[in-house]
Amino acid sequence: MRAVIVTEPGGPEKLSIGAIDEPSPGPGEALVRLRAAGVNRADLLQRMGLYPPPPGVRADVLGLEFAGEIARLGEGVSDFRPGDRVMGIASGAAQAELLVAPLRMLLPIPRQLSFEEAAAIPEAFLTAHDALVTQAGLALGEAVLVHAVTSGVGTAALQLARAAGATVLGSSRSAEKLERARALGLETGVLVGADGRFAERVVAATRGRGADVVVDLVGASYLAETTRAMAEGGRLVAVGLLGGAKAELDLGRLLAKRLRLFGTTLRARPPEEKARVTQRFWREAWPLFDRGVLRPVVDRAFPLEEVRAAHERMARGEHFGKIVLTIG
């Protein structure tokens, strides 16, 4: 079968479409014929040799999320049937024609969504839901600041926070993208300029209180301003490291404001934890897609053969929402 393969660590030119063996489902698993797959920053890092997959997962085949149809079921009782449209997260190898997935990590695709739209959901929305609800314990009426709010996880966090009754602020370096985010419910756009300052604007927009919860996809370069922008008892959930992984932390501010810092990722977690994250999302958030409260934001869909162009677009930061690949 065809798959996106990294021939050696490097730039997009090191990507190719090659042939790998077809997998076979075991007990409690499904063989999924993939129709679309999401593209993530993790794919770019893995391509460069900077983000190794979990043990037992091929490092040369990319892909962390997918949408498709069940082709065959392994042994065991299941609510799914061959032909069912499903989506989910994977530890790797999701940018291929076939994938074996644990049944407990599959989600049915909302009936009104295409495969391309469904492939834009799993990694972004499960990550955002875990960050906001499980890690930060978001409460009704709180103020949420989402850094890189126009990214895939950012647009998901924005919608989930609004659905939970929060006031949402979002940062970006693009005024045009912030304006587009208003259609998703963004109430206050925070344009970050060359000086990197934004704390005063966040505090002013929250009437002097600051942000109760921060979903941070930027990391080190924003840390000092982020802690200034947070309310007393605020919670910071680090999700991404676009702005670096190491920074100085003012512990005096941490103590004075009683701040709490969390980190979250999905890929490195044990299968049992990933299944719990998936099932909690299914119970609490999945119905909101059917009601139109939540919707995936697809920036652009590239054919599998144009995976290099998809990586280049993401690397340039031109996208709004998710980039996906179409398969078959």
PATI-445186 format. One line per 8 residues: number of its first residue (from 1); their letters; for each residue x negated, y negated, z negated of N, C-alpha, C. Coordinates in steps of 0.001 Angstrom, whole numbers. Example, Ala and Ser with C-alpha at 12.3 -4.5 7.8 and 13.67 -1.06 7.14 Angstrom:
1) AS) -13190/5690/-7800/-12300/4500/-7800/-13200/3300/-7800; -12850/2250/-7080/-13670/1060/-7140/-12900/-30/-7870
//
This chain:
1) MRAVIVTE) -843/1197/0/0/0/0/-877/-1245/0; -294/-2391/397/-1040/-3639/451/-1043/-4329/-914; -2146/-5027/-1192/-2275/-5769/-2440/-3281/-6890/-2246; -3180/-7927/-3117/-4162/-9008/-3135/-5386/-8519/-3905; -6526/-8526/-3233/-7749/-7990/-3817/-8823/-9072/-3862; -9551/-9121/-4974/-10714/-9993/-5111/-11936/-9190/-4682; -12562/-9573/-3588/-13702/-8809/-3080/-14933/-8974/-3966; -15092/-10164/-4532/-16124/-10451/-5527/-15767/-11776/-6181
9) PGGPEKLS) -16242/-12038/-7401/-15879/-13295/-8071/-16292/-14502/-7239; -15389/-15492/-7170/-15689/-16697/-6407/-14451/-17488/-6072; -14514/-18236/-4984/-13427/-19102/-4562/-12333/-18353/-3832; -11340/-19088/-3296/-10228/-18456/-2585/-10669/-17612/-1391; -11831/-17937/-840/-12321/-17152/299/-12661/-15715/-89; -12727/-15429/-1384/-13019/-14082/-1854/-11755/-13230/-1996; -10618/-13781/-1604/-9365/-13035/-1645/-9103/-12376/-298; -8548/-11187/-344/-8173/-10496/885/-6943/-9646/620
17) IGAIDEPS) -6304/-9205/1682/-5204/-8255/1580/-5763/-6890/1947; -5812/-5994/966/-6393/-4682/1179/-5431/-3573/801; -5887/-2349/954/-5069/-1179/645/-5536/-538/-655; -4587/-223/-1535/-4871/515/-2770/-3880/1666/-2871; -4162/2612/-3741/-3283/3771/-3899/-1932/3369/-4476; -878/4046/-4027/447/3814/-4575/542/4415/-5973; 1107/3673/-6923/1258/4215/-8289/2480/5123/-8381; 2559/5868/-9462/3687/6755/-9697/4181/6552/-11122
25) PGPGEALV) 5494/6437/-11331/6005/6156/-12683/5968/7382/-13580; 5637/7143/-14842/5685/8185/-15850/6946/8055/-16683; 7053/8794/-17769/8222/8685/-18645/8406/7260/-19164; 9635/6776/-19105/9931/5440/-19599/9465/4327/-18693; 9153/4659/-17447/8650/3660/-16498/9492/3655/-15226; 9332/2581/-14459/9995/2463/-13167/8980/2069/-12112; 9147/2616/-10928/8373/2160/-9779/9192/1062/-9107; 8625/-141/-9025/9339/-1290/-8480/8754/-1652/-7121
33) RLRAAGVN) 9629/-1747/-6124/9207/-2255/-4820/9265/-3782/-4884; 8112/-4413/-4845/8036/-5850/-5085/8433/-6650/-3852; 9177/-7704/-4102/9606/-8620/-3038/8992/-10009/-3196; 8564/-10342/-4410/7929/-11642/-4659/7107/-11537/-5935; 6098/-12394/-6035/5239/-12419/-7225/4821/-13848/-7508; 4727/-14211/-8777/4290/-15545/-9151/2776/-15681/-9069; 2339/-16910/-8866/913/-17248/-8908/675/-18093/-10150; -348/-17748/-10929/-621/-18429/-12186/-2068/-18880/-12267
41) RADLLQRM) -2336/-19818/-13175/-3720/-20251/-13412/-4612/-19074/-13773; -4026/-18108/-14472/-4798/-16928/-14848/-5315/-16189/-13622; -4562/-16214/-12521/-5021/-15570/-11291/-6271/-16262/-10749; -6268/-17589/-10820/-7446/-18330/-10354/-8666/-18015/-11213; -8451/-17955/-12525/-9561/-17642/-13421/-10056/-16214/-13221; -9132/-15279/-13049/-9538/-13890/-12817/-10302/-13771/-11501; -9852/-14487/-10487/-10555/-14492/-9198/-12005/-14953/-9358; -12231/-15895/-10264/-13579/-16426/-10479/-14392/-15593/-11461
49) GLYPPPPG) -13797/-14540/-11986/-14497/-13687/-12942/-14505/-14228/-14350; -13579/-15163/-14667/-13561/-15830/-15960/-12438/-15369/-16879; -11594/-14456/-16414/-10452/-14024/-17217/-10216/-12532/-16994; -10981/-11694/-17671/-10849/-10254/-17461/-9503/-9738/-17938; -8951/-8750/-17254/-7668/-8171/-17673/-7855/-7258/-18872; -6759/-6796/-19478/-6854/-5854/-20598/-7509/-4543/-20148; -8038/-3774/-21087/-8645/-2486/-20744/-7681/-1596/-19963; -8221/-925/-18945/-7416/-16/-18143/-6705/-663/-16980
57) VRADVLGL) -6821/-1991/-16832/-6172/-2715/-15737/-7245/-3166/-14749; -7018/-2938/-13472/-8000/-3293/-12457/-8256/-4801/-12445; -9519/-5182/-12413/-9880/-6599/-12391/-9838/-7189/-10995; -9806/-6332/-9975/-9883/-6834/-8595/-8524/-6956/-7922; -7430/-6664/-8632/-6088/-6804/-8080/-5316/-7791/-8951; -4789/-8844/-8339/-4185/-9939/-9097/-2675/-9754/-9297; -2124/-10570/-10189/-680/-10645/-10345/-179/-10344/-11741; 536/-11306/-12349/1030/-11182/-13719/2551/-11193/-13844
65) EFAGEIAR) 3274/-11432/-12750/4742/-11459/-12831/5310/-11106/-11467; 6534/-10585/-11466/7064/-10022/-10227/8584/-10038/-10206; 9120/-9827/-9006/10548/-9583/-8808/10682/-8586/-7670; 11613/-7654/-7801/11790/-6650/-6758/12950/-5721/-7068; 12911/-4537/-6461/13973/-3546/-6617/13381/-2244/-7151; 14118/-1576/-8007/13650/-289/-8517/13696/742/-7390; 12541/1335/-7105/12455/2370/-6075/12659/3761/-6661; 12127/3969/-7865/12210/5291/-8482/12021/5168/-9986
73) LGEGVSDF) 12672/6028/-10736/12555/6026/-12184/11764/7256/-12649; 10955/7064/-13694/10310/8198/-14329/11295/8918/-15228; 10818/9900/-15948/11690/10668/-16821/12184/9816/-17989; 13372/10160/-18475/13916/9454/-19628/15224/8757/-19314; 15929/8360/-20361/17216/7683/-20229/16981/6205/-19953; 17758/5646/-19043/17586/4231/-18699/18914/3616/-18304; 19057/2320/-18620/20225/1570/-18162/20057/1124/-16717; 18847/1242/-16190/18589/839/-14810/18796/2002/-13853
81) RPGDRVMG) 19017/1653/-12588/19193/2633/-11528/18377/2221/-10307; 17980/3177/-9454/17310/2804/-8208/18153/1802/-7416; 17490/791/-6890/18180/-266/-6158/18465/-1494/-6992; 18396/-1384/-8330/18631/-2544/-9188/17553/-3606/-8963; 17982/-4861/-8944/17042/-5980/-8804/16506/-6341/-10189; 15176/-6354/-10314/14560/-6589/-11622/13373/-7539/-11502; 12998/-8097/-12658/11831/-8977/-12732/11131/-8693/-14052; 9880/-9186/-14178/9182/-8977/-15429/7745/-9447/-15382
89) IASGAAQA) 7072/-9323/-16526/5658/-9644/-16609/4864/-8352/-16477; 3591/-8490/-16092/2710/-7337/-15940/1328/-7705/-16460; 560/-6692/-16819/-823/-6932/-17254/-1743/-7190/-16072; -1277/-6871/-14880/-2059/-7088/-13666/-1442/-6345/-12501; -2023/-6538/-11299/-1648/-5805/-10082/-218/-6035/-9626; 363/-7202/-9936/1735/-7495/-9517/1816/-8139/-8139; 683/-8490/-7565/688/-9045/-6202/369/-7911/-5238; 1337/-7018/-5113/1194/-5812/-4315/2580/-5380/-3863
97) ELLVAPLR) 2636/-4316/-3075/3925/-3859/-2573/4682/-2996/-3571; 3970/-2331/-4470/4594/-1479/-5475/3909/-1688/-6818; 4678/-1512/-7886/4146/-1670/-9235/4895/-740/-10177; 4168/-129/-11103/4811/636/-12169/4972/-276/-13376; 6185/-327/-13930/6475/-1201/-15072/7231/-434/-16143; 6926/-673/-17428/7720/-76/-18507/9158/-580/-18446; 10096/322/-18640/11501/-62/-18552/11864/-1138/-19569; 11265/-1088/-20753/11615/-2030/-21812/11109/-3436/-21520
105) MLLPIPRQ) 10288/-3586/-20477/9794/-4914/-20109/10426/-5436/-18830; 11472/-4755/-18360/12185/-5203/-17170/13414/-6029/-17561; 13696/-7028/-16761/14886/-7851/-16925/15676/-7834/-15620; 16998/-7731/-15691/17781/-7825/-14454/17712/-9243/-13897; 17691/-9346/-12595/17654/-10662/-11957/19065/-11252/-11971; 19239/-12474/-12465/20564/-13117/-12400/21105/-13085/-10971; 22372/-12772/-10828/22950/-12455/-9525/22827/-13575/-8498; 22765/-14818/-8958/22752/-15941/-8024/21342/-16311/-7557
113) LSFEEAAA) 20328/-15641/-8068/18953/-16018/-7754/18337/-15114/-6692; 17482/-15696/-5853/16721/-14940/-4867/15527/-14279/-5535; 14863/-13382/-4814/13655/-12773/-5356/12577/-13824/-5615; 12457/-14789/-4722/11447/-15841/-4904/11719/-16648/-6165; 12990/-16978/-6405/13331/-17716/-7621/13088/-16861/-8865; 13450/-15593/-8788/13275/-14705/-9938/11806/-14538/-10292; 10931/-14495/-9291/9496/-14329/-9555/8898/-15539/-10254; 9609/-16654/-10247/9137/-17862/-10919/9556/-17909/-12383
121) IPEAFLTA) 10272/-16904/-12860/10799/-16933/-14221/9891/-16278/-15262; 9460/-15022/-15096/8946/-14256/-16252/7802/-14895/-17020; 6688/-15163/-16381/5525/-15672/-17103/5812/-17048/-17701; 6434/-17925/-16928/6678/-19291/-17389/7697/-19328/-18528; 8837/-18696/-18336/9909/-18807/-19320/9645/-17967/-20566; 9060/-16785/-20405/8747/-15997/-21602/7677/-16691/-22433; 6671/-17265/-21777/5633/-17998/-22503/6224/-19204/-23227; 7056/-19973/-22525/7643/-21168/-23119/8594/-20822/-24253
129) HDALVTQA) 9394/-19799/-24074/10336/-19385/-25117/9586/-18900/-26353; 8538/-18111/-26156/7730/-17644/-27283/7087/-18815/-28014; 6572/-19787/-27255/5912/-20934/-27877/6893/-21779/-28685; 8027/-22101/-28106/8981/-22998/-28748/9740/-22335/-29898; 10228/-21125/-29654/11141/-20493/-30603/10397/-19622/-31613; 9610/-18671/-31117/8951/-17724/-32022/7814/-18373/-32792; 6952/-19099/-32104/5789/-19681/-32759/6142/-20958/-33529; 6782/-21913/-32842/7019/-23227/-33449/8311/-23318/-34240
137) GLALGEAV) 9240/-22394/-34044/10498/-22441/-34779/11289/-23705/-34497; 11417/-24068/-33227/12110/-25299/-32837/13510/-25375/-33439; 13845/-26554/-33998/15153/-26772/-34616/15932/-27837/-33860; 17237/-27778/-33983/18129/-28734/-33338/17761/-30156/-33722; 17697/-31025/-32733/17459/-32444/-32982/16007/-32848/-33074; 15087/-31904/-32992/13675/-32258/-33069/13191/-32855/-31748; 12047/-33531/-31827/11418/-34114/-30645/10287/-33206/-30183; 10312/-32848/-28906/9316/-31948/-28330/8510/-32704/-27275
145) LVHAVTSG) 7191/-32614/-27392/6287/-33163/-26385/5692/-32002/-25611; 5875/-32008/-24287/5336/-30956/-23427/4242/-31567/-22557; 3007/-31136/-22770/1914/-31581/-21919/1934/-30800/-20603; 1555/-31488/-19509/1631/-30878/-18173/3051/-30390/-17922; 4004/-31275/-18161/5414/-30908/-18142/5905/-30511/-16752; 5165/-30848/-15696/5618/-30511/-14349/5025/-29199/-13836; 4281/-28487/-14683/3757/-27176/-14317/4858/-26130/-14459; 4534/-24869/-14145/5523/-23811/-14281/5986/-23628/-15709
153) VGTAALQL) 5045/-23467/-16647/5416/-23329/-18056/6018/-24631/-18566; 5505/-25759/-18087/6018/-27054/-18517/7478/-27263/-18169; 7859/-26954/-16926/9261/-27125/-16522/10161/-26134/-17264; 9633/-24953/-17582/10409/-23986/-18369/10594/-24482/-19796; 9520/-24967/-20420/9611/-25471/-21791/10560/-26661/-21878; 10516/-27530/-20895/11418/-28685/-20841/12868/-28227/-20875; 13221/-27280/-20041/14610/-26826/-19970/15036/-26077/-21232; 14153/-25238/-21745/14492/-24493/-22961/14672/-25423/-24159
161) ARAAGATV) 13817/-26437/-24264/13931/-27388/-25364/15231/-28179/-25274; 15586/-28597/-24083/16849/-29316/-23901/18036/-28425/-24256; 17973/-27151/-23831/19059/-26226/-24129/19204/-25999/-25628; 18098/-26153/-26369/18123/-25976/-27822/18530/-27247/-28563; 18837/-28299/-27838/19275/-29530/-28467/18163/-30451/-28902; 16983/-30279/-28313/15844/-31127/-28660/15776/-32346/-27755; 15100/-33380/-28233/14726/-34520/-27407/13377/-34202/-26772; 13266/-34370/-25447/12067/-33903/-24758/11285/-35054/-24143
169) LGSSRSAE) 10008/-35096/-24502/9042/-35998/-23881/8066/-35127/-23100; 7565/-35641/-21992/6635/-34849/-21203/5523/-35700/-20650; 4313/-35159/-20645/3166/-35905/-20121/2736/-35365/-18767; 2196/-36257/-17964/1640/-35902/-16661/749/-37048/-16213; -133/-36760/-15269/-940/-37812/-14656/-318/-38317/-13365; 894/-37876/-13055/1587/-38280/-11832/2935/-38896/-12173; 3101/-40176/-11861/4384/-40847/-12094/5482/-40239/-11228; 5125/-39854/-10005/6107/-39255/-9103/6648/-37939/-9664
177) KLERARAL) 5758/-37109/-10205/6198/-35837/-10771/7049/-36045/-12023; 6696/-37029/-12840/7506/-37322/-14023/8912/-37732/-13623; 9028/-38502/-12563/10350/-38916/-12101/11159/-37703/-11645; 10517/-36768/-10970/11208/-35548/-10542/11656/-34725/-11746; 10875/-34754/-12816/11205/-33963/-14007/12451/-34482/-14716; 12833/-35697/-14459/14048/-36241/-15089/15287/-35454/-14677; 15260/-34902/-13468/16398/-34098/-13014/16550/-32809/-13819; 15495/-32400/-14508/15536/-31203/-15343/15873/-31529/-16796
185) GLETGVLV) 16059/-32818/-17099/16419/-33210/-18458/15351/-33945/-19226; 14236/-34276/-18580/13188/-35035/-19280/13719/-36411/-19652; 13608/-36753/-20929/14137/-38035/-21401/13077/-39129/-21400; 11847/-38793/-21750/10763/-39774/-21779/9553/-39206/-21061; 9163/-39853/-19975/7961/-39464/-19266/6767/-40248/-19794; 5674/-39553/-20077/4475/-40185/-20617/3371/-40051/-19569; 3094/-41141/-18892/2064/-41147/-17862/697/-41300/-18522; -175/-40342/-18317/-1511/-40361/-18911/-2483/-40936/-17889
193) GADGRFAE) -3100/-42058/-18231/-4022/-42722/-17319/-5454/-42263/-17505; -6355/-43008/-16905/-7770/-42653/-16943/-8340/-42683/-18363; -7745/-43514/-19239/-8268/-43597/-20610/-7821/-42433/-21490; -6876/-41617/-20993/-6425/-40457/-21749/-5553/-40761/-22945; -5113/-41998/-23100/-4321/-42392/-24278/-2829/-42177/-24032; -2134/-41695/-25016/-682/-41524/-24903/13/-41520/-26258; -730/-41441/-27358/-121/-41279/-28679/826/-42418/-29030; 415/-43660/-28766/1265/-44798/-29128/2599/-44745/-28413
201) RVVAATRG) 2595/-44315/-27150/3848/-44240/-26396/4768/-43157/-26949; 4185/-42053/-27372/5003/-40987/-27951/5611/-41438/-29273; 4819/-42061/-30111/5312/-42539/-31400/6397/-43599/-31209; 6190/-44499/-30259/7187/-45536/-29998/8489/-44937/-29486; 8378/-43939/-28592/9577/-43325/-28011/10365/-42527/-29031; 9713/-42108/-30111/10388/-41352/-31174/10678/-42231/-32388; 10669/-43549/-32174/10997/-44528/-33212/10089/-44400/-34431; 8811/-44196/-34143/7819/-44177/-35195/7577/-42830/-35838
209) RGADVVVD) 8355/-41835/-35471/8240/-40527/-36127/7115/-39682/-35535; 7051/-39601/-34216/6120/-38700/-33553/6808/-37409/-33139; 6084/-36563/-32446/6643/-35312/-31938/6628/-34235/-33013; 7763/-33570/-33183/7847/-32469/-34148/7148/-31217/-33620; 7250/-30987/-32325/6649/-29811/-31689/5926/-30262/-30429; 4734/-29723/-30216/3987/-29988/-28990/3683/-28659/-28313; 4051/-28540/-27048/3655/-27406/-26212/2530/-27922/-25321; 1317/-27429/-25575/123/-28023/-24966/-519/-27075/-23960
217) LVGASYLA) -460/-27456/-22690/-1097/-26682/-21639/-2419/-27308/-21201; -2848/-28375/-21880/-4061/-29090/-21483/-5236/-28727/-22375; -5055/-28818/-23689/-6104/-28371/-24582/-7040/-29443/-25069; -8343/-29180/-25016/-9366/-29955/-25720/-9312/-31445/-25450; -9199/-31841/-24202/-9284/-33265/-23874/-8124/-34080/-24437; -7029/-33431/-24816/-5860/-34125/-25353/-5740/-33987/-26872; -6572/-33180/-27510/-6323/-32797/-28902/-6248/-33985/-29858; -7199/-34905/-29777/-7207/-36033/-30714/-5953/-36883/-30567
225) ETTRAMAE) -5588/-37207/-29328/-4380/-38004/-29097/-3128/-37234/-29496; -3131/-35927/-29255/-1961/-35122/-29602/-1697/-35148/-31095; -2736/-34965/-31911/-2518/-34979/-33356/-2080/-36361/-33831; -2539/-37422/-33170/-2052/-38772/-33511/-572/-38918/-33169; -144/-38229/-32124/1231/-38375/-31635/2228/-37505/-32382; 1747/-36668/-33313/2627/-35713/-33976/3246/-36273/-35257; 4430/-35782/-35549/5142/-36173/-36772/4584/-35412/-37968; 4896/-35858/-39161/4540/-35104/-40360/5212/-33731/-40301
233) GGRLVAVG) 4435/-32695/-40609/4964/-31341/-40519/5066/-30829/-39099; 4436/-31540/-38150/4514/-31158/-36746/3779/-29864/-36440; 4224/-29203/-35374/3629/-27936/-34947/3095/-28065/-33527; 1856/-27678/-33354/1203/-27708/-32041/977/-26271/-31581; 1510/-25937/-30396/1310/-24605/-29825/421/-24741/-28598; -783/-24208/-28679/-1724/-24247/-27559/-1414/-23099/-26609; -1110/-23456/-25367/-726/-22472/-24360/-1751/-22392/-23233; -2319/-23545/-22855/-3271/-23585/-21753/-4480/-24429/-22085
241) LLGGAKAE) -5508/-24291/-21253/-6780/-24961/-21529/-7294/-25701/-20295; -6396/-26365/-19590/-6804/-27098/-18389/-7839/-28169/-18701; -7766/-28740/-19896/-8684/-29801/-20289/-9821/-29338/-21161; -10102/-28044/-21156/-11220/-27516/-21927/-10779/-26732/-23153; -11727/-25941/-23697/-11418/-25045/-24802/-11978/-25492/-26144; -12889/-26468/-26156/-13528/-26853/-27413/-13396/-28355/-27631; -12998/-28724/-28859/-12833/-30135/-29204/-12991/-30300/-30703; -13312/-31514/-31143/-13353/-31814/-32568/-11947/-32033/-33098
249) LDLGRLLA) -11717/-31553/-34310/-10414/-31695/-34947/-10566/-32518/-36211; -9768/-33575/-36333/-9762/-34422/-37523/-8984/-33703/-38622; -9688/-33043/-39518/-9032/-32295/-40575/-8307/-33197/-41563; -8781/-34440/-41690/-8083/-35387/-42553/-6673/-35636/-42057; -6540/-35808/-40763/-5201/-36006/-40180/-4371/-34733/-40319; -5006/-33595/-40141/-4315/-32314/-40282/-3715/-32178/-41679; -4509/-32542/-42695/-4047/-32443/-44073/-2975/-33487/-44381; -3234/-34729/-43966/-2321/-35814/-44312/-933/-35616/-43707
257) KRLRLFGT) -899/-35086/-42492/383/-34884/-41810/958/-33478/-42026; 192/-32618/-42689/619/-31223/-42892/931/-30557/-41551; 13/-30731/-40616/203/-30177/-39276/-81/-28675/-39256; 567/-27998/-38322/315/-26569/-38117/-44/-26336/-36652; -1082/-25547/-36439/-1575/-25268/-35092/-1431/-23777/-34803; -862/-23469/-33638/-682/-22095/-33207/-1340/-21916/-31836; -1670/-20694/-31513/-2106/-20344/-30173/-1253/-19201/-29668; -1007/-19154/-28366/-185/-18066/-27844/-628/-17691/-26443
265) TLRARPPE) -545/-16414/-26150/-767/-15879/-24814/17/-14584/-24719; 369/-14175/-23519/1124/-12934/-23351/247/-11770/-22923; -675/-12018/-22018/-1380/-10922/-21366/-2162/-10030/-22334; -2782/-10641/-23331/-3651/-9875/-24223/-2891/-9124/-25312; -1598/-9317/-25410/-845/-8674/-26482/-599/-7190/-26200; -453/-6394/-27250/-117/-4985/-27056/1243/-4850/-26360; 1449/-3733/-25650/2727/-3531/-24946/3951/-3685/-25842; 3848/-3233/-27089/4995/-3336/-27996/5388/-4790/-28240
273) EKARVTQR) 4387/-5658/-28385/4679/-7078/-28601/5277/-7710/-27355; 4735/-7358/-26197/5290/-7895/-24948/6741/-7476/-24782; 7038/-6233/-25149/8415/-5765/-25057/9321/-6549/-26000; 8835/-6850/-27217/9638/-7639/-28161/9891/-9047/-27628; 8860/-9660/-27052/9025/-10986/-26458/10065/-10946/-25350; 9984/-9920/-24501/10925/-9778/-23388/12343/-9591/-23889; 12528/-8722/-24860/13874/-8437/-25350/14480/-9618/-26102; 13661/-10371/-26829/14198/-11551/-27501/14630/-12600/-26470
281) FWREAWPL) 13822/-12763/-25431/14196/-13684/-24357/15505/-13228/-23712; 15644/-11930/-23491/16866/-11373/-22904/18081/-11728/-23749; 17971/-11577/-25057/19115/-11849/-25936/19449/-13335/-26008; 18426/-14167/-26096/18658/-15570/-26441/18710/-16518/-25247; 18000/-16210/-24190/17870/-17187/-23103/18394/-16717/-21758; 18331/-15420/-21495/18726/-14942/-20168/20139/-15372/-19779; 21146/-15322/-20680/22498/-15735/-20275/22575/-17174/-19783; 21616/-18008/-20161/21664/-19412/-19747/21394/-19589/-18260
289) FDRGVLRP) 20776/-18600/-17623/20598/-18676/-16173/21937/-18503/-15468; 22743/-17570/-15926/24059/-17362/-15319/24942/-18586/-15471; 24766/-19324/-16559/25593/-20514/-16803/25022/-21758/-16132; 23868/-21626/-15511/23265/-22775/-14825/22549/-23734/-15739; 22396/-23380/-17019/21684/-24247/-17962/20181/-24210/-17677; 19683/-23027/-17343/18278/-22855/-16978/18181/-22494/-15504; 17117/-22939/-14865/16885/-22545/-13468/15387/-22551/-13192; 14933/-21569/-12418/13520/-21571/-12051/13226/-22705/-11090
297) VVDRAFPL) 12030/-23236/-11187/11613/-24332/-10310/10516/-23802/-9390; 10862/-23576/-8125/9910/-23055/-7153/9330/-24217/-6355; 8038/-24378/-6454/7358/-25415/-5683/7288/-25022/-4217; 6749/-23821/-3974/6593/-23352/-2601/6363/-21848/-2612; 6916/-21170/-1601/6706/-19735/-1440/5794/-19491/-247; 4692/-18781/-483/3743/-18427/557/3866/-16941/874; 3756/-16542/2142/3653/-15108/2428/2407/-14535/1754; 2451/-13256/1428/1328/-12615/755/13/-12871/1493
305) EEVRAAHE) 82/-12881/2813/-1119/-13051/3630/-1736/-14442/3479; -980/-15385/2929/-1474/-16750/2753/-1831/-17031/1284; -2254/-15996/586/-2573/-16143/-835/-3696/-17153/-1055; -4636/-17252/-130/-5713/-18233/-291/-5148/-19651/-331; -4195/-19946/547/-3581/-21273/569/-2825/-21544/-723; -2190/-20498/-1288/-1479/-20656/-2562/-2447/-21023/-3672; -3604/-20360/-3726/-4619/-20670/-4742/-5155/-22087/-4560; -5375/-22481/-3332/-5906/-23821/-3061/-4915/-24896/-3495
313) RMARGEHF) -3628/-24665/-3244/-2614/-25651/-3660/-2576/-25781/-5175; -2642/-24663/-5880/-2637/-24723/-7337/-3891/-25406/-7854; -5033/-25091/-7289/-6291/-25680/-7743/-6301/-27193/-7566; -5636/-27679/-6528/-5568/-29132/-6289/-4545/-29817/-7178; -3722/-29043/-7871/-2708/-29629/-8746/-1579/-30303/-8009; -1288/-29851/-6800/-247/-30488/-5996/1155/-29974/-6316; 1259/-28879/-7025/2543/-28214/-7192/3390/-28854/-8290; 4694/-28687/-8142/5682/-29060/-9159/6480/-27800/-9444
321) GKIVLTIG) 6266/-27211/-10608/6909/-25932/-10904/6005/-24787/-10492; 6605/-23715/-9979/5899/-22471/-9711/5594/-22267/-8226; 4421/-21711/-7969/4051/-21219/-6647/4276/-19706/-6653; 4911/-19193/-5606/5157/-17758/-5527/4685/-17214/-4198; 4501/-15886/-4166/4160/-15162/-2948/5333/-14275/-2572; 5678/-14221/-1290/6706/-13316/-813/6044/-12049/-285; 6669/-10919/-541/6076/-9621/-204/7093/-8809/595; 6698/-8320/1743/7555/-7437/2515/8676/-8166/3229
//
